[in-house]
Amino acid sequence: MIKKLNFKKIYLLLFLIFMFSIIFQSSKVQAIETNENKDINIVVLFNNNRIDTNVKNLIENSGGKIKNILSEVGCMEVKCNSNLISQIKSYNTVKSLGPNHNIQIPKEKTIKFKERINRGYKSTETNKDGDLYDLYQWDIKRMTNNGKSFQLNTGNHNVVIAVLDSGIDKDHPDLKNNLLGGENFIPKDFNNDKTEIGDPRDIEDRLGHGTCISGSIAGNGRIKGIAPNIGFKSYRVFDSRGHTNATIMSSAIIKATDDGANVINLSMAGYDLKGKCYWTDPDTGVKHDLGDDMAEYELYKRAIQYALNHNVTVVTAAGNDGLDCCNTKSLTEFLNNRDKEDGFSYEGVTYEIPGSIDGVINVSATGKNDKIATYSNYGKNFIDVAAPGGDHSKTESLDINDMCLSTAIEGQYRFEVGTSIAAPKVSAIAGLLLCKNKNLTPKEVAEKIYETCDILDNDESKQYYGSGLANAYNALEKNK
């Protein structure tokens, strides 16, 4: 017996198949549109430091966003569709463009200081001025000839050192008397962090890095900085997770210069490429040519030159990756390994920034034995001077006696190692020289530091220590 066909069920089935195919095709097209229209943050640099309004209009009319304009150095920070990049590059007013990479605050070993009865502490009530300096600060003693430089000059508030870092503990007893204000440069919701509200007055340090750096410069209490009476300002350029980028850093360099800073301390390090930069879309696999990636390097160069042109001395940290920064091809390999998970790949040669930029004083780190620290970057004609940054022979077994003690957030103290804590000591020497003669140019300040360094052994090529170990006492004694 043959059963009759149920046409109602057949029609229903065909209708469902038809609707499913429409929905599937629609979602497929939508997915393609979403994946082929990725927004990316880029730096656009113009010739002759002049913003081209035609390029600005193109970006805005195409749905892009101008996130920041640095008119002093002819730069725009842009968030736009990756397909728009080729159109921007076609303008002859555009010098270069490239991704505005996130830069991570230097990773450095730290240990929180704890009071120790067996080191002479009976209670916190017995704490006195300079007690931690006496017990722990071998690095400051090394650069001041056991405090002899304090008898020559300790600084004043007529000279200001700008610390561009993670902020400051405004109420720290060892710092508050020398703190002269500052500004926050982290924009609202930076990196989707809702705790960042973009308040320019918010310079509070969440990480401790900036507070630690500032203590090495201007600490004056239980610990001592190289210049314990010098004025400093805090410019917050790292967010609560330790991130920043080239436009944030450059904006702060320009603002610190305009605010009248005499010295700028940059305890950070990054790398930039001269060659080709690509970004691969993780969803489609499409590889986008992002340009020569020299935009960030050129932006730093322009911002630092802006500072130098206004008679501001700039001091930089060499970085903590233990790399020969003159081997530019190996730096490219380092970048490819570091950034491959984010979809970036590079071809060409790479430079460390900002330490490789002409005009800065670039500082490597030494340990307690006056030898190059195991982590410190180095390179012939890359390192200008060295300063104590502490060292660690085994990451699993840190010895506080080989580390540098400085200020920490919540009114505390901590031990740290890194080129980050070496550089500010040189910034402090620069500040002290300017207290003596405020008319010195950045080049003259640098020369006075170089010619009074302690010469260290076994570095004929000067790839580790440059002119030698910076010495505050020598610099002040020779330039009375």
Residue, then its C-alpha position, 0 to 999 in steps of 0.5 A: m500500500i502506498k502512503k500519501l505524501n504529506f505536502k504540508k510537511i514537505y512545504l514546511l521543510l523546504f521553507l525552513i531550508f530556504m530560510f536557513s540558507i538566507i540566514f546562513q548567507s547573511s551571517k557569512v556576509q556580515a562576518i566577512e564585512t566585520n573581519e575585513n573592516k578592522d580598526i587599528n591605531i596608527v601614528v601619522l607624521f607629516n613633512n615639515n611638522r605641518i598637519d595636512t587638513n586634507v588628510k585629517n578631513l579624509i580620515e574623519n569623512s571615512g569614519g576614522k577618529i583623530k585621537n590626538i594631534l601633536s601640532e608641535v611635531g606634525c603628528m596625528e594619532v588616528k584610529c581608522n579602518s585598515n583599508l584606509i591606510s593606503q589612501i593616507k599614504s598616497y598624500n605627499t604631505v605624509k612623511s611616514l605612518g605606522p602602528n602606535h604600539n603599546i609599550q610595557i613598563p620595564k619589567e624589573k625585579t622588586i622586593k618590598f622593604k620590611e623592617r628588620i630588627n637584626r639590622g638595627y631596627k627596634s620599632t618604626e618609632t626609632n626611624k630617623d633621617g637617613d637611616l635606610y641610606d646608611l644601611y642599604q643605599w650602596d648605589i647612592k654612596r657609590m655615586t656621591n663618594n659616600g655622601k661627600s657630594f651632599q656637602l657641595n650641592t643638594g639641589n634646589h627648586n629653581v631647577v626642575i626634573a620631569v619624571l615621565d613614568s607611572g605617577i607618584d605617591k604624592d604623600h610620601p614623606d621622603l618625596k612630598n617636599n620636593l614634588l612640584g606637581g605634574e600631569n596625567f596623560i593617560p586618556k579616558d578608557f585607555n586600553n578599555d580600562k574603565t578605571e582611567i577617567g582621563d583626569p589630568r590632575d590624576i598623577e597617583d602612582r598605581l604601580g610604584h615604578g614612578t615613585c621608585i624612580s623619583g626617590s633615586i633623584a630627590g628622595n630626602g628622608r629615610i632614603k636619599g636621592i642623588a639630589p635630595n633638595i631638587g624639585f621634580k614634577s611627575y608626568r603620568v604616562f603609564d596606566s594602571r597596567g603599565h602600558t603607554n604608547a608613543t603619542i602619550m610619551s611624546s605629548a608628555i615630553i612636549k608638555a614638560t618642556d613647555d612647563g619649563a622642565n630643565v631635565i627629562n627622565l625617561s626610564m623606559a625602552g622600546y624598539d622601532l623598525k626601519g623596514k616593513c611592518y605588517w599586521t595579519d588579521p587573525d580572523t581572515g588571515v589577510k596581511h596588511d602592509l602598515g608602512d615602514d614603521m619608522a613613524e614612532y621612531e621619528l615621533y620620538k626623535r621630533a619630540i626629543q629634539y623639541a626638548l633639546n631645542h628648548n635647552v632641556t637635557v634628556v636622560t634615557a634608560a638603555g633597557n633590560d633585555g640584555l641585548d646588543c643594541c648595535n646588532t640591529k638585525s638581531l633586534t628585529e628577530f627579537l621584535n618578531n618573537r615578541d609581537k607575533e601573537d599580536g599579528f605583527s611581523y617585521e622586515g628590516v633593521t631595528y633600533e632601541i628607542p629612545g636611547s638611540i636618538d641623538g642628543v640623549i644621555n643613554v644609561s646602562a646599569t651596573g651591579k654592586n661590583d661595578k660590572i655591567a648588570t646581566y640584564s642591561n642592554y649595551g652597544k658601542n656608541f649606544i651607551d653614553v654612561a653607566a650608573p648603579g642599577g643593581d643586579h641579580s645572578k639568579t631570578e629565583s634567589l634575589d639578594i637585597n644587598d645587590m639591589c637598589l633601595s628607593t621609595a614605594i607607594e603607600g609611604q613604603y620602600r622597595f628594592e629594585v634592579g634595572t636600567s630604570i633606576a640607573a638613569p634617574k641618578v644621572s638625571a639628578i647629576a644633570g640637575l645639580l650641574l644646572c643648579k650651579n649654572k642654569n645656562l648650560t646647554p644639554k650638550e654641555v651638561a652631557e660633556k661635564i658628566y662624561e668627563t668626570c666619570d669613573i673609568l671602569d676596566n675591561d671596556e675598551s670599546k665602550q660598549y658597556y659603560g660608555s664614558g664610565l660610571a657617572n659620579a656626582y661628587n666628581a662632577l660637582e667638584k670639578n665644576k664648583 
